[in-house]
Amino acid sequence: KAGVTQTPRYLIKTRGQQVTLSCSPISGHRSVSWYQQTPGQGLQFLFEYFSETQRNKGNFPGRFSGRQFSNSRSEMNVSTLELGDSALYLCASSSDRDIMTGTEAFFGQGTRLTVV
Amino acid sequence: QQQVKQSPQSLIVQKGGISIINCAYENTAFDYFPWYQQFPGKGPALLIAIRPDVSEKKEGRFTISFNKSAKQFSLHIMDSQPGDSATYFCAASHRAPNTGNQFYFGTGTSLTVIP
């Protein structure tokens, strides 16, 4: 069974540009979450999508947005990039079968974004 | 506000020794406590997880101890090996209908096992 796939693995962008990252979850998983990982802040939750709907959102500015497609693949977009957006962006997928308790989350290898 | 507090920040252990990493949380609604292992250049990988209805869970050399009343849980790595050298994250999550599944992570512990 294939794991969580994130593309691209590395990106270098200029301040002010926008970027789109992609995540393909494990087959059959309908929940996709995004996290930002930086040395100073650790892993910070961005948002979660389930069945094409954003279910939960972390404390990030509106420049960070996402969407999910009918095949559960998800994209994350960051507009007007700032130097501080340089980070490892991780995607996690869950089966979400048990709606009332926490479920296992499996992470991709991440996309390393560098803003210059 | 850090919902899950993790310590120590770094840990050096001799090969064969026991590595212990501790986490504490405040939100009593949390009902799932996983530990993740992350190697450089890789995403976090689920190592072991526990739910609050048990006090201990063991998988091979890895054991989670859970103290619900103290709101603390810890990871014990027995017979630590150089290949265990990685960053370890504890996490906690809770679910409610229609609100999704959000994980709160500790700040990570960098473990180095010396041969």
Interface residues (C-beta under 8 A of the other chain):
Chain A: V4 Q6 S31 S33 Y35 G42 L43 F45 E48 F50 R55 N56 G58 L90 A92 S94 D96 D98 I99 M100 T101 G102 T103 E104 A105 F106 F107 G108 Q109 G110
Chain B: F30 D31 Y32 P34 Y36 G41 K42 G43 P44 A45 L46 A49 R51 F89 A91 S93 H94 R95 P97 N98 T99 G100 N101 Q102 F103 Y104 F105 G106 T107 G108
